[in-house]
Structures are given as C-alpha cells and as structure tokens.
C-alpha cells in the first residue's frame, strides 16, 4: 500500500472528523492502525 494523494486526503478528513486510527485503517483498507498513527504524526496532525 502506498500513500497516494487521495489516501492522504481521506486520512486527513477522517482524522479531523474524529475517527480513531483503527477506524481509519479499516476504512482505507490495506493499512494498519500503526501505519495510520505514523502517517498522522509525519503530517503533523497529531495532538
């Protein structure tokens, strides 16, 4: 799985909507909870 622009946009939207990393991973498919957490951190969205 690669982080395409579309997947990153979806991740940002779902994160800002308040979904958990596990919920986002399920919606995106092909990605783990930890991958979501790592990407959120690298994008500066955490906290």
mmCIF entry with sequence, helices, sheets and N, C-alpha, C, O atoms, coordinates in Angstrom:
data_MODEL
# 
_entry.id   MODEL 
# 
_entity.id                         1 
_entity.type                       polymer 
_entity.pdbx_number_of_molecules   1 
# 
_entity_poly.entity_id                      1 
_entity_poly.type                           'polypeptide(L)' 
_entity_poly.nstd_linkage                   no 
_entity_poly.nstd_monomer                   no 
_entity_poly.pdbx_seq_one_letter_code       
;(UNK)(UNK)(UNK)(UNK)(UNK)(UNK)(UNK)(UNK)(UNK)(UNK)(UNK)(UNK)(UNK)(UNK)(UNK)(UNK)
(UNK)(UNK)(UNK)(UNK)(UNK)(UNK)(UNK)(UNK)(UNK)(UNK)(UNK)(UNK)(UNK)(UNK)(UNK)(UNK)
(UNK)(UNK)(UNK)(UNK)(UNK)(UNK)(UNK)(UNK)(UNK)(UNK)(UNK)(UNK)(UNK)(UNK)(UNK)
;
_entity_poly.pdbx_seq_one_letter_code_can   XXXXXXXXXXXXXXXXXXXXXXXXXXXXXXXXXXXXXXXXXXXXXXX 
_entity_poly.pdbx_strand_id                 A 
# 
loop_
_entity_poly_seq.entity_id 
_entity_poly_seq.num 
_entity_poly_seq.mon_id 
_entity_poly_seq.hetero 
1 1  UNK n 
1 2  UNK n 
1 3  UNK n 
1 4  UNK n 
1 5  UNK n 
1 6  UNK n 
1 7  UNK n 
1 8  UNK n 
1 9  UNK n 
1 10 UNK n 
1 11 UNK n 
1 12 UNK n 
1 13 UNK n 
1 14 UNK n 
1 15 UNK n 
1 16 UNK n 
1 17 UNK n 
1 18 UNK n 
1 19 UNK n 
1 20 UNK n 
1 21 UNK n 
1 22 UNK n 
1 23 UNK n 
1 24 UNK n 
1 25 UNK n 
1 26 UNK n 
1 27 UNK n 
1 28 UNK n 
1 29 UNK n 
1 30 UNK n 
1 31 UNK n 
1 32 UNK n 
1 33 UNK n 
1 34 UNK n 
1 35 UNK n 
1 36 UNK n 
1 37 UNK n 
1 38 UNK n 
1 39 UNK n 
1 40 UNK n 
1 41 UNK n 
1 42 UNK n 
1 43 UNK n 
1 44 UNK n 
1 45 UNK n 
1 46 UNK n 
1 47 UNK n 
# 
_struct_asym.id          A 
_struct_asym.entity_id   1 
# 
loop_
_struct_conf.conf_type_id 
_struct_conf.id 
_struct_conf.pdbx_PDB_helix_id 
_struct_conf.beg_label_comp_id 
_struct_conf.beg_label_asym_id 
_struct_conf.beg_label_seq_id 
_struct_conf.pdbx_beg_PDB_ins_code 
_struct_conf.end_label_comp_id 
_struct_conf.end_label_asym_id 
_struct_conf.end_label_seq_id 
_struct_conf.pdbx_end_PDB_ins_code 
_struct_conf.beg_auth_comp_id 
_struct_conf.beg_auth_asym_id 
_struct_conf.beg_auth_seq_id 
_struct_conf.end_auth_comp_id 
_struct_conf.end_auth_asym_id 
_struct_conf.end_auth_seq_id 
_struct_conf.pdbx_PDB_helix_class 
_struct_conf.details 
_struct_conf.pdbx_PDB_helix_length 
HELX_P HELX_P1 AA1 UNK A 5  ? UNK A 16 ? UNK A 5  UNK A 16 1 ? 12 
HELX_P HELX_P2 AA2 UNK A 21 ? UNK A 28 ? UNK A 21 UNK A 28 1 ? 8  
HELX_P HELX_P3 AA3 UNK A 33 ? UNK A 43 ? UNK A 33 UNK A 43 1 ? 11 
# 
_struct_conf_type.id          HELX_P 
_struct_conf_type.criteria    ? 
_struct_conf_type.reference   ? 
# 
loop_
_atom_site.group_PDB 
_atom_site.id 
_atom_site.type_symbol 
_atom_site.label_atom_id 
_atom_site.label_alt_id 
_atom_site.label_comp_id 
_atom_site.label_asym_id 
_atom_site.label_entity_id 
_atom_site.label_seq_id 
_atom_site.pdbx_PDB_ins_code 
_atom_site.Cartn_x 
_atom_site.Cartn_y 
_atom_site.Cartn_z 
_atom_site.occupancy 
_atom_site.B_iso_or_equiv 
_atom_site.pdbx_formal_charge 
_atom_site.auth_seq_id 
_atom_site.auth_comp_id 
_atom_site.auth_asym_id 
_atom_site.auth_atom_id 
_atom_site.pdbx_PDB_model_num 
ATOM 1   N N  . UNK A 1 1  ? 0.856   -1.179 0.000  1.00 0.00 ? 1  UNK A N  1 
ATOM 2   C CA . UNK A 1 1  ? 0.000   0.000  0.000  1.00 0.00 ? 1  UNK A CA 1 
ATOM 3   C C  . UNK A 1 1  ? 0.890   1.227  0.000  1.00 0.00 ? 1  UNK A C  1 
ATOM 4   O O  . UNK A 1 1  ? 1.842   1.318  0.775  1.00 0.00 ? 1  UNK A O  1 
ATOM 5   N N  . UNK A 1 2  ? 0.577   2.159  -0.867 1.00 0.00 ? 2  UNK A N  1 
ATOM 6   C CA . UNK A 1 2  ? 1.310   3.420  -0.880 1.00 0.00 ? 2  UNK A CA 1 
ATOM 7   C C  . UNK A 1 2  ? 0.357   4.549  -0.509 1.00 0.00 ? 2  UNK A C  1 
ATOM 8   O O  . UNK A 1 2  ? -0.855  4.460  -0.708 1.00 0.00 ? 2  UNK A O  1 
ATOM 9   N N  . UNK A 1 3  ? 0.928   5.589  0.024  1.00 0.00 ? 3  UNK A N  1 
ATOM 10  C CA . UNK A 1 3  ? 0.133   6.746  0.438  1.00 0.00 ? 3  UNK A CA 1 
ATOM 11  C C  . UNK A 1 3  ? -0.041  7.673  -0.757 1.00 0.00 ? 3  UNK A C  1 
ATOM 12  O O  . UNK A 1 3  ? 0.758   8.586  -0.961 1.00 0.00 ? 3  UNK A O  1 
ATOM 13  N N  . UNK A 1 4  ? -1.076  7.441  -1.537 1.00 0.00 ? 4  UNK A N  1 
ATOM 14  C CA . UNK A 1 4  ? -1.392  8.322  -2.657 1.00 0.00 ? 4  UNK A CA 1 
ATOM 15  C C  . UNK A 1 4  ? -1.980  9.619  -2.109 1.00 0.00 ? 4  UNK A C  1 
ATOM 16  O O  . UNK A 1 4  ? -2.386  9.688  -0.949 1.00 0.00 ? 4  UNK A O  1 
ATOM 17  N N  . UNK A 1 5  ? -2.019  10.636 -2.952 1.00 0.00 ? 5  UNK A N  1 
ATOM 18  C CA . UNK A 1 5  ? -2.605  11.917 -2.532 1.00 0.00 ? 5  UNK A CA 1 
ATOM 19  C C  . UNK A 1 5  ? -4.051  11.729 -2.081 1.00 0.00 ? 5  UNK A C  1 
ATOM 20  O O  . UNK A 1 5  ? -4.498  12.346 -1.113 1.00 0.00 ? 5  UNK A O  1 
ATOM 21  N N  . UNK A 1 6  ? -4.769  10.872 -2.795 1.00 0.00 ? 6  UNK A N  1 
ATOM 22  C CA . UNK A 1 6  ? -6.177  10.626 -2.446 1.00 0.00 ? 6  UNK A CA 1 
ATOM 23  C C  . UNK A 1 6  ? -6.298  9.975  -1.068 1.00 0.00 ? 6  UNK A C  1 
ATOM 24  O O  . UNK A 1 6  ? -7.154  10.354 -0.270 1.00 0.00 ? 6  UNK A O  1 
ATOM 25  N N  . UNK A 1 7  ? -5.441  8.999  -0.797 1.00 0.00 ? 7  UNK A N  1 
ATOM 26  C CA . UNK A 1 7  ? -5.485  8.318  0.505  1.00 0.00 ? 7  UNK A CA 1 
ATOM 27  C C  . UNK A 1 7  ? -5.088  9.260  1.640  1.00 0.00 ? 7  UNK A C  1 
ATOM 28  O O  . UNK A 1 7  ? -5.656  9.202  2.730  1.00 0.00 ? 7  UNK A O  1 
ATOM 29  N N  . UNK A 1 8  ? -4.109  10.129 1.377  1.00 0.00 ? 8  UNK A N  1 
ATOM 30  C CA . UNK A 1 8  ? -3.702  11.105 2.393  1.00 0.00 ? 8  UNK A CA 1 
ATOM 31  C C  . UNK A 1 8  ? -4.845  12.078 2.661  1.00 0.00 ? 8  UNK A C  1 
ATOM 32  O O  . UNK A 1 8  ? -5.097  12.430 3.814  1.00 0.00 ? 8  UNK A O  1 
ATOM 33  N N  . UNK A 1 9  ? -5.537  12.516 1.618  1.00 0.00 ? 9  UNK A N  1 
ATOM 34  C CA . UNK A 1 9  ? -6.687  13.412 1.795  1.00 0.00 ? 9  UNK A CA 1 
ATOM 35  C C  . UNK A 1 9  ? -7.774  12.749 2.621  1.00 0.00 ? 9  UNK A C  1 
ATOM 36  O O  . UNK A 1 9  ? -8.355  13.370 3.511  1.00 0.00 ? 9  UNK A O  1 
ATOM 37  N N  . UNK A 1 10 ? -8.048  11.481 2.323  1.00 0.00 ? 10 UNK A N  1 
ATOM 38  C CA . UNK A 1 10 ? -9.048  10.734 3.086  1.00 0.00 ? 10 UNK A CA 1 
ATOM 39  C C  . UNK A 1 10 ? -8.614  10.601 4.535  1.00 0.00 ? 10 UNK A C  1 
ATOM 40  O O  . UNK A 1 10 ? -9.419  10.789 5.446  1.00 0.00 ? 10 UNK A O  1 
ATOM 41  N N  . UNK A 1 11 ? -7.351  10.278 4.752  1.00 0.00 ? 11 UNK A N  1 
ATOM 42  C CA . UNK A 1 11 ? -6.816  10.163 6.111  1.00 0.00 ? 11 UNK A CA 1 
ATOM 43  C C  . UNK A 1 11 ? -7.008  11.464 6.880  1.00 0.00 ? 11 UNK A C  1 
ATOM 44  O O  . UNK A 1 11 ? -7.493  11.454 8.011  1.00 0.00 ? 11 UNK A O  1 
ATOM 45  N N  . UNK A 1 12 ? -6.631  12.580 6.271  1.00 0.00 ? 12 UNK A N  1 
ATOM 46  C CA . UNK A 1 12 ? -6.769  13.882 6.940  1.00 0.00 ? 12 UNK A CA 1 
ATOM 47  C C  . UNK A 1 12 ? -8.216  14.165 7.302  1.00 0.00 ? 12 UNK A C  1 
ATOM 48  O O  . UNK A 1 12 ? -8.512  14.587 8.420  1.00 0.00 ? 12 UNK A O  1 
ATOM 49  N N  . UNK A 1 13 ? -9.119  13.931 6.354  1.00 0.00 ? 13 UNK A N  1 
ATOM 50  C CA . UNK A 1 13 ? -10.535 14.206 6.602  1.00 0.00 ? 13 UNK A CA 1 
ATOM 51  C C  . UNK A 1 13 ? -11.060 13.356 7.747  1.00 0.00 ? 13 UNK A C  1 
ATOM 52  O O  . UNK A 1 13 ? -11.706 13.870 8.660  1.00 0.00 ? 13 UNK A O  1 
ATOM 53  N N  . UNK A 1 14 ? -10.786 12.058 7.702  1.00 0.00 ? 14 UNK A N  1 
ATOM 54  C CA . UNK A 1 14 ? -11.293 11.162 8.737  1.00 0.00 ? 14 UNK A CA 1 
ATOM 55  C C  . UNK A 1 14 ? -10.687 11.495 10.096 1.00 0.00 ? 14 UNK A C  1 
ATOM 56  O O  . UNK A 1 14 ? -11.378 11.438 11.113 1.00 0.00 ? 14 UNK A O  1 
ATOM 57  N N  . UNK A 1 15 ? -9.403  11.843 10.122 1.00 0.00 ? 15 UNK A N  1 
ATOM 58  C CA . UNK A 1 15 ? -8.739  12.192 11.386 1.00 0.00 ? 15 UNK A CA 1 
ATOM 59  C C  . UNK A 1 15 ? -9.376  13.450 11.978 1.00 0.00 ? 15 UNK A C  1 
ATOM 60  O O  . UNK A 1 15 ? -9.668  13.506 13.173 1.00 0.00 ? 15 UNK A O  1 
ATOM 61  N N  . UNK A 1 16 ? -9.585  14.455 11.129 1.00 0.00 ? 16 UNK A N  1 
ATOM 62  C CA . UNK A 1 16 ? -10.176 15.708 11.604 1.00 0.00 ? 16 UNK A CA 1 
ATOM 63  C C  . UNK A 1 16 ? -11.642 15.525 11.991 1.00 0.00 ? 16 UNK A C  1 
ATOM 64  O O  . UNK A 1 16 ? -12.175 16.293 12.792 1.00 0.00 ? 16 UNK A O  1 
ATOM 65  N N  . UNK A 1 17 ? -12.291 14.511 11.423 1.00 0.00 ? 17 UNK A N  1 
ATOM 66  C CA . UNK A 1 17 ? -13.668 14.182 11.808 1.00 0.00 ? 17 UNK A CA 1 
ATOM 67  C C  . UNK A 1 17 ? -13.728 13.449 13.140 1.00 0.00 ? 17 UNK A C  1 
ATOM 68  O O  . UNK A 1 17 ? -14.811 13.219 13.678 1.00 0.00 ? 17 UNK A O  1 
ATOM 69  N N  . UNK A 1 18 ? -12.564 13.080 13.673 1.00 0.00 ? 18 UNK A N  1 
ATOM 70  C CA . UNK A 1 18 ? -12.517 12.467 14.996 1.00 0.00 ? 18 UNK A CA 1 
ATOM 71  C C  . UNK A 1 18 ? -12.485 10.950 15.020 1.00 0.00 ? 18 UNK A C  1 
ATOM 72  O O  . UNK A 1 18 ? -12.633 10.347 16.083 1.00 0.00 ? 18 UNK A O  1 
ATOM 73  N N  . UNK A 1 19 ? -12.292 10.318 13.858 1.00 0.00 ? 19 UNK A N  1 
ATOM 74  C CA . UNK A 1 19 ? -12.214 8.856  13.848 1.00 0.00 ? 19 UNK A CA 1 
ATOM 75  C C  . UNK A 1 19 ? -10.898 8.400  14.462 1.00 0.00 ? 19 UNK A C  1 
ATOM 76  O O  . UNK A 1 19 ? -9.895  9.112  14.412 1.00 0.00 ? 19 UNK A O  1 
ATOM 77  N N  . UNK A 1 20 ? -10.914 7.211  15.040 1.00 0.00 ? 20 UNK A N  1 
ATOM 78  C CA . UNK A 1 20 ? -9.695  6.648  15.625 1.00 0.00 ? 20 UNK A CA 1 
ATOM 79  C C  . UNK A 1 20 ? -8.812  6.084  14.517 1.00 0.00 ? 20 UNK A C  1 
ATOM 80  O O  . UNK A 1 20 ? -9.258  5.884  13.387 1.00 0.00 ? 20 UNK A O  1 
ATOM 81  N N  . UNK A 1 21 ? -7.555  5.833  14.862 1.00 0.00 ? 21 UNK A N  1 
ATOM 82  C CA . UNK A 1 21 ? -6.624  5.250  13.894 1.00 0.00 ? 21 UNK A CA 1 
ATOM 83  C C  . UNK A 1 21 ? -7.125  3.893  13.408 1.00 0.00 ? 21 UNK A C  1 
ATOM 84  O O  . UNK A 1 21 ? -6.985  3.564  12.230 1.00 0.00 ? 21 UNK A O  1 
ATOM 85  N N  . UNK A 1 22 ? -7.704  3.110  14.306 1.00 0.00 ? 22 UNK A N  1 
ATOM 86  C CA . UNK A 1 22 ? -8.235  1.797  13.916 1.00 0.00 ? 22 UNK A CA 1 
ATOM 87  C C  . UNK A 1 22 ? -9.381  1.942  12.925 1.00 0.00 ? 22 UNK A C  1 
ATOM 88  O O  . UNK A 1 22 ? -9.454  1.206  11.941 1.00 0.00 ? 22 UNK A O  1 
ATOM 89  N N  . UNK A 1 23 ? -10.274 2.888  13.183 1.00 0.00 ? 23 UNK A N  1 
ATOM 90  C CA . UNK A 1 23 ? -11.408 3.111  12.284 1.00 0.00 ? 23 UNK A CA 1 
ATOM 91  C C  . UNK A 1 23 ? -10.925 3.574  10.910 1.00 0.00 ? 23 UNK A C  1 
ATOM 92  O O  . UNK A 1 23 ? -11.442 3.136  9.882  1.00 0.00 ? 23 UNK A O  1 
ATOM 93  N N  . UNK A 1 24 ? -9.938  4.455  10.901 1.00 0.00 ? 24 UNK A N  1 
ATOM 94  C CA . UNK A 1 24 ? -9.392  4.952  9.637  1.00 0.00 ? 24 UNK A CA 1 
ATOM 95  C C  . UNK A 1 24 ? -8.728  3.815  8.867  1.00 0.00 ? 24 UNK A C  1 
ATOM 96  O O  . UNK A 1 24 ? -8.902  3.701  7.653  1.00 0.00 ? 24 UNK A O  1 
ATOM 97  N N  . UNK A 1 25 ? -7.973  2.979  9.563  1.00 0.00 ? 25 UNK A N  1 
ATOM 98  C CA . UNK A 1 25 ? -7.306  1.846  8.912  1.00 0.00 ? 25 UNK A CA 1 
ATOM 99  C C  . UNK A 1 25 ? -8.326  0.934  8.247  1.00 0.00 ? 25 UNK A C  1 
ATOM 100 O O  . UNK A 1 25 ? -8.109  0.470  7.128  1.00 0.00 ? 25 UNK A O  1 
ATOM 101 N N  . UNK A 1 26 ? -9.434  0.676  8.927  1.00 0.00 ? 26 UNK A N  1 
ATOM 102 C CA . UNK A 1 26 ? -10.485 -0.175 8.350  1.00 0.00 ? 26 UNK A CA 1 
ATOM 103 C C  . UNK A 1 26 ? -11.075 0.467  7.104  1.00 0.00 ? 26 UNK A C  1 
ATOM 104 O O  . UNK A 1 26 ? -11.302 -0.216 6.104  1.00 0.00 ? 26 UNK A O  1 
ATOM 105 N N  . UNK A 1 27 ? -11.327 1.776  7.152  1.00 0.00 ? 27 UNK A N  1 
ATOM 106 C CA . UNK A 1 27 ? -11.932 2.461  6.005  1.00 0.00 ? 27 UNK A CA 1 
ATOM 107 C C  . UNK A 1 27 ? -10.981 2.503  4.811  1.00 0.00 ? 27 UNK A C  1 
ATOM 108 O O  . UNK A 1 27 ? -11.404 2.315  3.670  1.00 0.00 ? 27 UNK A O  1 
ATOM 109 N N  . UNK A 1 28 ? -9.696  2.750  5.074  1.00 0.00 ? 28 UNK A N  1 
ATOM 110 C CA . UNK A 1 28 ? -8.729  2.830  3.979  1.00 0.00 ? 28 UNK A CA 1 
ATOM 111 C C  . UNK A 1 28 ? -8.435  1.457  3.393  1.00 0.00 ? 28 UNK A C  1 
ATOM 112 O O  . UNK A 1 28 ? -8.276  1.315  2.181  1.00 0.00 ? 28 UNK A O  1 
ATOM 113 N N  . UNK A 1 29 ? -8.364  0.451  4.252  1.00 0.00 ? 29 UNK A N  1 
ATOM 114 C CA . UNK A 1 29 ? -8.043  -0.901 3.806  1.00 0.00 ? 29 UNK A CA 1 
ATOM 115 C C  . UNK A 1 29 ? -6.582  -1.028 3.414  1.00 0.00 ? 29 UNK A C  1 
ATOM 116 O O  . UNK A 1 29 ? -5.995  -0.102 2.854  1.00 0.00 ? 29 UNK A O  1 
ATOM 117 N N  . UNK A 1 30 ? -6.003  -2.173 3.711  1.00 0.00 ? 30 UNK A N  1 
ATOM 118 C CA . UNK A 1 30 ? -4.618  -2.423 3.331  1.00 0.00 ? 30 UNK A CA 1 
ATOM 119 C C  . UNK A 1 30 ? -3.591  -1.665 4.136  1.00 0.00 ? 30 UNK A C  1 
ATOM 120 O O  . UNK A 1 30 ? -2.432  -1.562 3.733  1.00 0.00 ? 30 UNK A O  1 
ATOM 121 N N  . UNK A 1 31 ? -4.007  -1.129 5.276  1.00 0.00 ? 31 UNK A N  1 
ATOM 122 C CA . UNK A 1 31 ? -3.108  -0.358 6.126  1.00 0.00 ? 31 UNK A CA 1 
ATOM 123 C C  . UNK A 1 31 ? -3.426  -0.681 7.582  1.00 0.00 ? 31 UNK A C  1 
ATOM 124 O O  . UNK A 1 31 ? -4.579  -0.926 7.935  1.00 0.00 ? 31 UNK A O  1 
ATOM 125 N N  . UNK A 1 32 ? -2.398  -0.678 8.417  1.00 0.00 ? 32 UNK A N  1 
ATOM 126 C CA . UNK A 1 32 ? -2.601  -0.988 9.832  1.00 0.00 ? 32 UNK A CA 1 
ATOM 127 C C  . UNK A 1 32 ? -2.862  0.273  10.639 1.00 0.00 ? 32 UNK A C  1 
ATOM 128 O O  . UNK A 1 32 ? -2.639  1.394  10.180 1.00 0.00 ? 32 UNK A O  1 
ATOM 129 N N  . UNK A 1 33 ? -3.334  0.056  11.839 1.00 0.00 ? 33 UNK A N  1 
ATOM 130 C CA . UNK A 1 33 ? -3.546  1.149  12.789 1.00 0.00 ? 33 UNK A CA 1 
ATOM 131 C C  . UNK A 1 33 ? -2.233  1.905  13.005 1.00 0.00 ? 33 UNK A C  1 
ATOM 132 O O  . UNK A 1 33 ? -2.219  3.136  13.021 1.00 0.00 ? 33 UNK A O  1 
ATOM 133 N N  . UNK A 1 34 ? -1.135  1.167  13.169 1.00 0.00 ? 34 UNK A N  1 
ATOM 134 C CA . UNK A 1 34 ? 0.162   1.809  13.406 1.00 0.00 ? 34 UNK A CA 1 
ATOM 135 C C  . UNK A 1 34 ? 0.634   2.625  12.205 1.00 0.00 ? 34 UNK A C  1 
ATOM 136 O O  . UNK A 1 34 ? 1.269   3.665  12.380 1.00 0.00 ? 34 UNK A O  1 
ATOM 137 N N  . UNK A 1 35 ? 0.337   2.174  11.002 1.00 0.00 ? 35 UNK A N  1 
ATOM 138 C CA . UNK A 1 35 ? 0.696   2.937  9.808  1.00 0.00 ? 35 UNK A CA 1 
ATOM 139 C C  . UNK A 1 35 ? -0.063  4.260  9.784  1.00 0.00 ? 35 UNK A C  1 
ATOM 140 O O  . UNK A 1 35 ? 0.492   5.293  9.410  1.00 0.00 ? 35 UNK A O  1 
ATOM 141 N N  . UNK A 1 36 ? -1.327  4.223  10.183 1.00 0.00 ? 36 UNK A N  1 
ATOM 142 C CA . UNK A 1 36 ? -2.137  5.444  10.248 1.00 0.00 ? 36 UNK A CA 1 
ATOM 143 C C  . UNK A 1 36 ? -1.545  6.398  11.284 1.00 0.00 ? 36 UNK A C  1 
ATOM 144 O O  . UNK A 1 36 ? -1.387  7.590  11.019 1.00 0.00 ? 36 UNK A O  1 
ATOM 145 N N  . UNK A 1 37 ? -1.222  5.874  12.458 1.00 0.00 ? 37 UNK A N  1 
ATOM 146 C CA . UNK A 1 37 ? -0.654  6.710  13.521 1.00 0.00 ? 37 UNK A CA 1 
ATOM 147 C C  . UNK A 1 37 ? 0.658   7.354  13.052 1.00 0.00 ? 37 UNK A C  1 
ATOM 148 O O  . UNK A 1 37 ? 0.887   8.542  13.278 1.00 0.00 ? 37 UNK A O  1 
ATOM 149 N N  . UNK A 1 38 ? 1.507   6.567  12.404 1.00 0.00 ? 38 UNK A N  1 
ATOM 150 C CA . UNK A 1 38 ? 2.773   7.097  11.906 1.00 0.00 ? 38 UNK A CA 1 
ATOM 151 C C  . UNK A 1 38 ? 2.578   8.187  10.873 1.00 0.00 ? 38 UNK A C  1 
ATOM 152 O O  . UNK A 1 38 ? 3.262   9.209  10.904 1.00 0.00 ? 38 UNK A O  1 
ATOM 153 N N  . UNK A 1 39 ? 1.644   7.972  9.957  1.00 0.00 ? 39 UNK A N  1 
ATOM 154 C CA . UNK A 1 39 ? 1.393   8.963  8.909  1.00 0.00 ? 39 UNK A CA 1 
ATOM 155 C C  . UNK A 1 39 ? 0.810   10.235 9.499  1.00 0.00 ? 39 UNK A C  1 
ATOM 156 O O  . UNK A 1 39 ? 1.191   11.335 9.098  1.00 0.00 ? 39 UNK A O  1 
ATOM 157 N N  . UNK A 1 40 ? -0.105  10.099 10.442 1.00 0.00 ? 40 UNK A N  1 
ATOM 158 C CA . UNK A 1 40 ? -0.690  11.265 11.115 1.00 0.00 ? 40 UNK A CA 1 
ATOM 159 C C  . UNK A 1 40 ? 0.420   12.080 11.779 1.00 0.00 ? 40 UNK A C  1 
ATOM 160 O O  . UNK A 1 40 ? 0.443   13.307 11.685 1.00 0.00 ? 40 UNK A O  1 
ATOM 161 N N  . UNK A 1 41 ? 1.324   11.392 12.441 1.00 0.00 ? 41 UNK A N  1 
ATOM 162 C CA . UNK A 1 41 ? 2.434   12.072 13.115 1.00 0.00 ? 41 UNK A CA 1 
ATOM 163 C C  . UNK A 1 41 ? 3.321   12.799 12.101 1.00 0.00 ? 41 UNK A C  1 
ATOM 164 O O  . UNK A 1 41 ? 3.686   13.955 12.311 1.00 0.00 ? 41 UNK A O  1 
ATOM 165 N N  . UNK A 1 42 ? 3.668   12.121 11.000 1.00 0.00 ? 42 UNK A N  1 
ATOM 166 C CA . UNK A 1 42 ? 4.530   12.737 9.983  1.00 0.00 ? 42 UNK A CA 1 
ATOM 167 C C  . UNK A 1 42 ? 3.857   13.919 9.296  1.00 0.00 ? 42 UNK A C  1 
ATOM 168 O O  . UNK A 1 42 ? 4.533   14.843 8.842  1.00 0.00 ? 42 UNK A O  1 
ATOM 169 N N  . UNK A 1 43 ? 2.534   13.893 9.219  1.00 0.00 ? 43 UNK A N  1 
ATOM 170 C CA . UNK A 1 43 ? 1.793   15.008 8.619  1.00 0.00 ? 43 UNK A CA 1 
ATOM 171 C C  . UNK A 1 43 ? 1.596   16.163 9.600  1.00 0.00 ? 43 UNK A C  1 
ATOM 172 O O  . UNK A 1 43 ? 1.126   17.235 9.217  1.00 0.00 ? 43 UNK A O  1 
ATOM 173 N N  . UNK A 1 44 ? 1.953   15.941 10.857 1.00 0.00 ? 44 UNK A N  1 
ATOM 174 C CA . UNK A 1 44 ? 1.801   16.992 11.864 1.00 0.00 ? 44 UNK A CA 1 
ATOM 175 C C  . UNK A 1 44 ? 0.378   17.167 12.345 1.00 0.00 ? 44 UNK A C  1 
ATOM 176 O O  . UNK A 1 44 ? 0.012   18.240 12.826 1.00 0.00 ? 44 UNK A O  1 
ATOM 177 N N  . UNK A 1 45 ? -0.435  16.117 12.219 1.00 0.00 ? 45 UNK A N  1 
ATOM 178 C CA . UNK A 1 45 ? -1.842  16.205 12.620 1.00 0.00 ? 45 UNK A CA 1 
ATOM 179 C C  . UNK A 1 45 ? -2.083  15.747 14.049 1.00 0.00 ? 45 UNK A C  1 
ATOM 180 O O  . UNK A 1 45 ? -3.152  15.997 14.605 1.00 0.00 ? 45 UNK A O  1 
ATOM 181 N N  . UNK A 1 46 ? -1.106  15.081 14.649 1.00 0.00 ? 46 UNK A N  1 
ATOM 182 C CA . UNK A 1 46 ? -1.340  14.506 15.978 1.00 0.00 ? 46 UNK A CA 1 
ATOM 183 C C  . UNK A 1 46 ? -1.485  15.596 17.025 1.00 0.00 ? 46 UNK A C  1 
ATOM 184 O O  . UNK A 1 46 ? -1.016  16.722 16.859 1.00 0.00 ? 46 UNK A O  1 
ATOM 185 N N  . UNK A 1 47 ? -2.153  15.221 18.111 1.00 0.00 ? 47 UNK A N  1 
ATOM 186 C CA . UNK A 1 47 ? -2.308  16.149 19.215 1.00 0.00 ? 47 UNK A CA 1 
ATOM 187 C C  . UNK A 1 47 ? -3.561  16.822 19.138 1.00 0.00 ? 47 UNK A C  1 
ATOM 188 O O  . UNK A 1 47 ? -3.870  17.651 19.994 1.00 0.00 ? 47 UNK A O  1 
# 
